[in-house]
Amino acid sequence: MLIDGTRAQFIDPDIVDAIDDFLLSAKARNITVELRRSATSLNIHFKQEAAA
């Protein structure tokens, strides 16, 4: 499953919680999840940190 938040400007805190819960349970359910982030994302939850 791919969760692409690179263009999201706002994500309700309840949705962030649901995504976090899903990420925690996905492995036990044999679900591979990719969380796509971007350095240019306007949303802090999907903002990719600069490489050091």
N, C-alpha and C positions, 0 to 999 in steps of 0.2 A: 504494500500500500504506500502511496506517495501522498504526503501532506505538504502542499506547496503554499507557503505563506509569503512568498517573495513580493507579492503585489498588494498584500493586505495593509490597509491603513489603520484599521481598528479591529480588534477582536475582543468581544465581551469576556470578562473574567471567568464567567461560567463555561465558556467554550474552551478557554485556556485550561481550566481544570479538567474538562472532559478529555482534551487531547493528552494531557499529562497522565490521566488515569489509563487511557487507552495504551499509551506508550509503555506503561508499567505492566499491563496485562497481556500485551501482544506476544511477547516472547513465550509465555506459558501456553498460549493458544497457537503457537507455531505460525505466527504472522510476522513477516518481515516488513518493517516500517522505515521509510526514508523521510526525514524531516528536512525539507528544502529551505535553506536560508540564503540571504543575500546581503551583501554589504550595503546595498542601496535601499533595502527595505525600510519603510517608514514605521513599521511596527516593531517594538522592542523585543517581542517574543521570537521574531523571525529575522532579526538583525544579526548578520554574521560578524563575528569579531575579526578584526584585522589580524593577519598572520604576523607572528613576532619574528 
